[in-house]
Amino acid sequence: MRPNAGVLGRQLRKHMTAACQLGNAGQPYTDPETGEVVRPFDVLWSGPCLVRPERRAIIQQVVGGEVMGIKRYAVLVPVGTPRDANRVRVTSSGDPDLVGQELVIEEDPFDDWQAVRTMVCTFAE
């Protein structure tokens, strides 16, 4: 028996207590007046989301000869959001440390049974 993804998705959206923007990062540039580096962000969608540590929350990678732990997060958004985004910006969250953070979308699997869209992300540099 196939679950009703629409009904399940509506139930899961009730638990999306954070807010996010999906978008694409533009080319950073230096503002000539202030001298500050500006990192453009082209917003494609804004709305409710759920941000939580991913099951494999910390993965080990060798960077410059050193083993580093990289934190990964699962970001859940409603089905039907734009799939051409490469970043997630957290605009509201119960965790104040996440607010304003920009995450890079590393994995964005898709199938016909999705009740919500789940992306695996890491912090942007």
C-alpha positions as a LaTeX table, in Angstrom:
\begin{tabular}{lrrr}
\hline
Residue & $x$ (\AA) & $y$ (\AA) & $z$ (\AA) \\
\hline
Met1 & 0.00 & 0.00 & 0.00 \\
Arg2 & 1.40 & 3.40 & $-0.99$ \\
Pro3 & 1.15 & 6.17 & 1.63 \\
Asn4 & $-0.66$ & 9.37 & 0.69 \\
Ala5 & 2.34 & 11.68 & 0.32 \\
Gly6 & 0.15 & 14.82 & 0.20 \\
Val7 & $-1.52$ & 14.07 & 3.54 \\
Leu8 & 1.78 & 13.05 & 5.13 \\
Gly9 & 3.43 & 16.22 & 3.77 \\
Arg10 & 0.74 & 18.45 & 5.32 \\
Gln11 & 1.27 & 16.73 & 8.68 \\
Leu12 & 5.05 & 17.16 & 8.48 \\
Arg13 & 4.72 & 20.86 & 7.56 \\
Lys14 & 3.13 & 21.43 & 10.99 \\
His15 & 6.56 & 20.62 & 12.46 \\
Met16 & 8.44 & 23.06 & 10.22 \\
Thr17 & 8.94 & 25.75 & 12.85 \\
Ala18 & 11.93 & 27.46 & 11.23 \\
Ala19 & 11.98 & 29.66 & 8.14 \\
Cys20 & 14.43 & 29.40 & 5.25 \\
Gln21 & 15.23 & 30.89 & 1.89 \\
Leu22 & 16.36 & 28.75 & $-1.04$ \\
Gly23 & 18.57 & 30.51 & $-3.54$ \\
Asn24 & 21.83 & 30.77 & $-5.38$ \\
Ala25 & 25.02 & 32.39 & $-4.23$ \\
Gly26 & 26.34 & 35.10 & $-6.51$ \\
Gln27 & 29.96 & 36.05 & $-7.07$ \\
Pro28 & 31.36 & 37.84 & $-3.97$ \\
Tyr29 & 32.68 & 41.35 & $-4.55$ \\
Thr30 & 34.15 & 44.18 & $-2.51$ \\
Asp31 & 31.90 & 47.19 & $-1.98$ \\
Pro32 & 33.93 & 50.18 & $-3.20$ \\
Glu33 & 32.41 & 52.53 & $-0.60$ \\
Thr34 & 32.73 & 50.38 & 2.53 \\
Gly35 & 35.52 & 48.01 & 1.54 \\
Glu36 & 33.43 & 45.08 & 2.86 \\
Val37 & 33.02 & 41.82 & 0.97 \\
Val38 & 29.43 & 41.43 & $-0.23$ \\
Arg39 & 28.09 & 37.93 & $-0.83$ \\
Pro40 & 24.99 & 38.20 & $-3.06$ \\
Phe41 & 22.16 & 35.72 & $-2.56$ \\
Asp42 & 19.45 & 35.39 & $-5.22$ \\
Val43 & 16.32 & 34.24 & $-3.34$ \\
Leu44 & 14.17 & 31.76 & $-5.30$ \\
Trp45 & 11.81 & 30.74 & $-2.47$ \\
Ser46 & 11.06 & 31.67 & 1.17 \\
Gly47 & 8.97 & 29.67 & 3.58 \\
Pro48 & 8.76 & 27.15 & 6.41 \\
Cys49 & 11.47 & 24.59 & 6.98 \\
Leu50 & 12.90 & 22.23 & 9.56 \\
Val51 & 16.66 & 22.19 & 10.14 \\
Arg52 & 18.15 & 19.32 & 12.13 \\
Pro53 & 21.49 & 17.54 & 12.41 \\
Glu54 & 21.78 & 14.89 & 9.71 \\
Arg55 & 22.01 & 11.23 & 10.74 \\
Arg56 & 25.69 & 11.27 & 9.89 \\
Ala57 & 25.97 & 14.68 & 11.56 \\
Ile58 & 29.76 & 14.86 & 11.45 \\
Ile59 & 31.77 & 13.34 & 8.64 \\
Gln60 & 35.53 & 13.11 & 8.65 \\
Gln61 & 37.46 & 14.59 & 5.72 \\
Val62 & 41.15 & 15.15 & 5.15 \\
Val63 & 41.78 & 18.84 & 4.41 \\
Gly64 & 45.34 & 20.04 & 3.90 \\
Gly65 & 46.69 & 16.86 & 5.48 \\
Glu66 & 44.53 & 17.22 & 8.62 \\
Val67 & 41.40 & 15.25 & 9.52 \\
Met68 & 38.49 & 17.64 & 10.00 \\
Gly69 & 34.92 & 17.03 & 11.13 \\
Ile70 & 32.30 & 18.62 & 8.88 \\
Lys71 & 28.83 & 19.18 & 10.37 \\
Arg72 & 25.94 & 18.16 & 8.15 \\
Tyr73 & 22.31 & 19.19 & 8.47 \\
Ala74 & 19.08 & 17.91 & 6.97 \\
Val75 & 16.86 & 20.74 & 5.77 \\
Leu76 & 13.23 & 19.79 & 5.13 \\
Val77 & 11.01 & 22.04 & 2.99 \\
Pro78 & 7.63 & 21.47 & 1.31 \\
Val79 & 7.57 & 19.50 & $-1.94$ \\
Gly80 & 7.38 & 21.74 & $-4.99$ \\
Thr81 & 10.06 & 24.23 & $-3.96$ \\
Pro82 & 12.56 & 25.24 & $-6.68$ \\
Arg83 & 15.12 & 22.52 & $-7.36$ \\
Asp84 & 17.69 & 24.82 & $-8.99$ \\
Ala85 & 18.86 & 26.38 & $-5.71$ \\
Asn86 & 22.37 & 25.66 & $-4.43$ \\
Arg87 & 22.09 & 27.32 & $-1.00$ \\
Val88 & 19.78 & 27.51 & 2.01 \\
Arg89 & 19.71 & 30.56 & 4.28 \\
Val90 & 18.08 & 30.10 & 7.71 \\
Thr91 & 16.03 & 33.23 & 8.52 \\
Ser92 & 14.28 & 32.04 & 11.69 \\
Ser93 & 14.91 & 29.15 & 14.06 \\
Gly94 & 14.51 & 28.04 & 17.66 \\
Asp95 & 18.31 & 27.69 & 17.61 \\
Pro96 & 19.66 & 31.26 & 17.48 \\
Asp97 & 23.05 & 29.98 & 16.27 \\
Leu98 & 21.43 & 28.85 & 13.00 \\
Val99 & 19.73 & 32.18 & 12.20 \\
Gly100 & 21.55 & 33.93 & 9.37 \\
Gln101 & 23.61 & 30.86 & 8.50 \\
Glu102 & 24.03 & 29.93 & 4.86 \\
Leu103 & 24.21 & 26.24 & 4.03 \\
Val104 & 25.45 & 24.59 & 0.83 \\
Ile105 & 23.13 & 21.93 & $-0.60$ \\
Glu106 & 25.28 & 18.79 & $-0.93$ \\
Glu107 & 22.58 & 16.19 & $-1.64$ \\
Asp108 & 19.02 & 16.70 & $-2.89$ \\
Pro109 & 17.51 & 13.27 & $-3.63$ \\
Phe110 & 14.18 & 13.10 & $-5.44$ \\
Asp111 & 11.57 & 10.38 & $-5.83$ \\
Asp112 & 7.82 & 10.01 & $-6.39$ \\
Trp113 & 7.14 & 9.12 & $-2.76$ \\
Gln114 & 8.39 & 12.35 & $-1.20$ \\
Ala115 & 6.13 & 13.86 & 1.43 \\
Val116 & 8.66 & 16.65 & 2.04 \\
Arg117 & 11.88 & 17.57 & 0.30 \\
Thr118 & 14.95 & 16.68 & 2.36 \\
Met119 & 18.30 & 18.24 & 1.46 \\
Val120 & 21.63 & 17.40 & 3.11 \\
Cys121 & 23.68 & 20.56 & 3.67 \\
Thr122 & 26.93 & 21.82 & 5.15 \\
Phe123 & 27.92 & 25.32 & 6.33 \\
Ala124 & 29.01 & 27.68 & 3.54 \\
Glu125 & 32.50 & 29.16 & 3.72 \\
\hline
\end{tabular}
